[in-house]
Amino acid sequence: MKALVVEKPGVLKVMDVAEPPMGDYEARCENLYGATCAGTDLSVIDGKFAWGNVYPSIIGHETIGRVVEVGKKVRNFKVGDLISRVYTRDTDGVGLSWGGMSEYGLAVDTEAMWADGIPQSEWDGFRVNQVIPEGIIDPLDATMIITWRENLSWINRMGISEGEKVVVIGSGANGISIAACAAIKGGIVTIVGNESRREQSMKTGIAAYVDYKDKDAVKKLIDDNAGEYSYIIDATGKKETLTPYMSMLKEGGTAAVYGMNDFYSYTFNPILGPKSFRFFNSYAGVYDEAETHKEVIDLIRAGKLDASNWLDKDHIFTWENAPEAYTHVREKKAVKAVIKLSTK
């Protein structure tokens, strides 16, 4: 089968690899579409992923697959089911940087493994394989479910609630999604980001948008809102991003970091608050995609999450030009690019 492989730092190519064998608790899936992730994927391609790099490795973690065959102990998937975050396994000396960008992959029936007494350590990482109800979303659009689940889980765990003021710095896919999820929870949300992302961001339910290059507008935002915001969120992960905005944080508010560009060297100045500023919360928590799967599905049904605000559907890539999808994103021609993985 075909797979998109980072051969070494800076070299991304389509390669033929062996299709992995299907286990008793696994479902074989034809992968339909995969979306790019400008954060982790580009870091892997550049050899800068914070948690280590494996080469060669199959890239991608935002893939949607369709079940074509099930193992003999599978009870919760059936042929024809649409499954989230399907990926392949290590094969022929080619490792995984998640491994979603492949023609075929495997989904694990974790509920069956749990019911049969299999140790959680053997299946916990595969709970991301969830059934997407038929007819609620196009398989191409469904690639966004992975991002939405991650960000909504993170927002839920942080605790944003009705009427709280939130500023999100960064207008990449995660920045816009975090802001959208915060707005869904009732937050009054402002994004500070690239002007080119204003229109699509405003469609997600946020209250305001500020061009980060407009220094006067940024200064006004900061000066007019001293001590007013419950949350300031850095969605870029670049050190010192939060420092200029600390004066906006209210007493006991939360400064949060989601991005991971400077994961091991992140810094910001915590004392640049108003005179009464004495303490704040620092949040860099984890998320659990599986815990928000149903909530995201319900939000899609309610029309509160629209993939068109993230995905570039005018330029769908195929195996013929798959590496160019990442160039497209790197050059900021799209928030997310989509690769058609099925050859049918």
N, C-alpha and C positions, 0 to 999 in steps of 0.2 A: 504494500500500500504506500501511498505518498504521505510524506510528513514534512513539516517545515522545521528545519534543523539549524540551530546556531552551531556551526562547525567549530568556530573559535571566535574570540572577541572581534566584532566588526564584520563577521562573515555569516550571512543568513542565506540558506539555500533550500530548495525543494529536493528531497532525497527519497529513494525507495527503501523502505524498511520492512521487516517482517511484521505481520499482524500477530498480536499476542494471543495465546490460547485462552479460551473462556473457562473459568472455574465454575464449580457447582452453584455458588451463590452470586454469580455474575450474569449480566445480560450483555450480549454483543450488540453494539449500536453502530449504525451508519451515521457518521457525523455530518450535520447539515451546514451549519455556519459557526464561525468563530469570530469574536471581536477582539481587537487589539487592546492592550492595556499600556498606556504611555508611561506608567510608573514602573511596574515590575518587568514587563517585556523589554522595554528599551534599556533598562538597567542590565538585564541579562545579556542582551545583544552587545552592549558596550563593555561588558566585563566588570560592572560596578554594582551588581546586586549585593545589598548589605549583608545578606545571610549566606553568602557564598555562591560560587558559580560552578556549573558542571558543563564540560565540553567533551564531545559534541552532545547536544541535548535537544529534545523536541520541545518547542515553545508553546505557550498559550494556556490560559485557564478559564476562558469565557466561551465555552463551546456547548452547543446544543446538539443532541443526538437523538436518533429514532431507533427504538429497539427492533432488531430483526431476528433475534434468537435468544432464548433464555436457558440458563443452566438448570439442572434437575432439581435443585433445592430452592430455586427462586419462586417466591409466592406473591410478591407485591409489585412486580413489573410484568407486563405482557407485551407481546409483539404489537408494534404500532405506537406504543407509548412514547411521548416526547420527554426526554430526560435532561436535566440541567447538569452542567459542568462535567461532561463526559471526557475522559482522557485515556490514553493508551498506557502501556507499561514499558519498562526498560527492555530494549531488544537489540540484538546484534552489536553490542558495544555502544549503543546510542542511549544516553541517559535521558532524564526528564527535567525540564524546567516547567513542570506540571504536565505537559504532553497533550494539550488539547488540540493543537493544529495538526490533525491527522485524519485520514479518510475514515478509519474505524477506531472505536474505542470500547471500553468496558465500563458498565455501571454496576455498582455493588448493592445488593439487596440487604442493607444493614439491619432492617427490621427483622428479617428472617434469621440473620446471624444472631441477633440479640435474643430472639425467641428460642433459638436452639442452644443457647448457653455458650456461644463463642465469646471468648474474652474481648472486652470492649477495645482493648489496644489493637486488635486485628481489624476493626471495622470503623472506629470512630472517625478517622480522617476521610471516610467516604460518605458521610452523611450529607455531603453536598449534592449527591446524586438523588434528586427528587423529581417526582412526576409532575409535569406541567399539564394541567387539565386541557383537554382538547378544545380548540375553538376560541380560547380567550385572547390569544396573541399569536401573531405570525412567528414561525420559527426563527426568522432573521431578527425580528424585534426581541425575541426571547433571550438573545444573548445579553441583553441589559439586566436580566433578572439577577445575574451574579453580582454585578455592581450594586444594584439596589438592595439586595439582601445584606451584603457586607455593610453598607453605609447605614441602613436602617437599624441593624443590630447594634452598631457602634453608637448611633444617636440614642437608641432606647436605653442602652446601658449607661450612657452619660446622664440621661434624665431630663432632657429638654422638654419643657411643658408649655402650656397655653400662655401666651402673652409675654414670654421672656424674649428679650432682645438678643439677637445673635449676629455676629459678623463672621463671615467666612472669607479668608484670604486665599485666593487661588480659584481659577476658573477652568481647570482641567475637568475631565470626566468625573472624578471623585469630588472635586470642589462643588460642581453644579449639583451632583447627586446628594451630597451631604446637606447642602443648602435646601434642596427640595424636600429631603426627609425631615429636616428641622422645621420647615414650614408646614409640612403635613401634621406634625405634632403640635402645631399652634404657635411656633416661634415666629417672631417678627424679624425677618432675615434680610441682611444686606450682604451682597457679594462685592469684594474688591478684586477685580480681575481684568482680563484683556477686553478692550472695547469691542473686539470682533465677536465676543461671546455674549454680549448684552441681550440681544433680541431673544435668543433661544433660552437664556437663563431666566428672563422675566416671565416666560411662559410656564415656568415650573411652580409658580406660586410665591416667589420671594417678593419682598416689599420694595427693595431698592438695589441699584447697581452702581458702582463707582469705578471708573477707569483708573487702574493703578498707575498709569503714566501721567495722569492729570494731577500734578502735585498740589495744586490749589484745592481741587475737589477732595483729595485725600486729607489734606490738612484741615479743611472745614469739617469733614466727617469726624475726625479725631477731636478737634477743638470743641465742636458743638455737642459732643456726647461724652464728656468726661464723667466717669463713674456711672454710666447709664446701662452698660451691657452686661448681661448675665454670663455670656459665653463669647470668647474670641477663639476662633478655630483656624489653625494653619493647615491648609489642605495641600501644601507643597512639600513640607518636610525640609525646607531649606533653613539653615540656622540663621537666627536673628530676624526672621520674618515677623515674629510676634512683638518684638521690642517696640516699634513705633506705636503699636495699638494698645499697649498696656494701660495707658491712662483712661481708656474707654471702659475698662473692667470695673465693675462695681465691687464693693466690699463683699468678700466671700464668693466672688464669681469664679468661673472656671476658664483657665487657659488650656487649650487642647491642641494636640498635634496628631494629624492623621498621616500625612505624607512621610516618606522614608528616605529622601535624598541624602540627608546628613544624619542618618539613623544613629550612628555611634558618636557623633560629635555635635549634636544639636545643642544650641545655646540661645538664651534670650535674657534680657535684663529685667528682673522681676520687680524693681523698685521704682519704675517710672509711672507710678499711679498718682491719683489725686492725694491731697494732703491727708485725708482720713484713711487712706489705703493702708491696711495693716496685714491682711492675709488674703490668700486666694487658693483655689484648688488647681492642681495640675493633673490633667487627664491625658493619658496615652494608652488607653485600654485596648483590649482585643475585641474581636467580634466573633460571632458564630452564625454563619450563613443559614444553617438548617433551622435555627430557632425563629427566623423571620420569613421562612418560605411561604407559609400560609398567609401571613400578613401582607406580603408583597403581592401575592395572587389576588387577594381581596382588593388591594389598592388598584391593581390593573383593571379588575372588573368594574371598579367605581370610576374609572377614567382619571385617576389622580396621578398616574405615572404613564408617560408617553415617550416611547423610545425615540421618536423623531427629534426630540430635543437634544439627543446625544449622537445618534448614528448618522453617518453620511451614506444615504441610500442611493445617491446619484453615481457613486463610484464603487461598485461591488467587485472585489478582487476574486480571482480564481487561482487554480494551481499554476496557470500560465504566468501569472505575475504576482504571486502571493507575497514575496519579499517587499514589493513596492508598497504594500499596505502600510508598512511601518515607516517608510520614507514619507508617505502621505501624511501620517500623523506627526512625525518628527518635524516636518516643515509647517506644521499647524494649519494644514488645509482641512483638517477635520478633528473633532473631539475624539471620535472613535471611527476606525475603519472596520469593514466587515469582509471576511474571506469566505467564499462559498466552498465548502469542503467536500460536498457530495459531487461525484462526477456524473450523476444521472440527470 
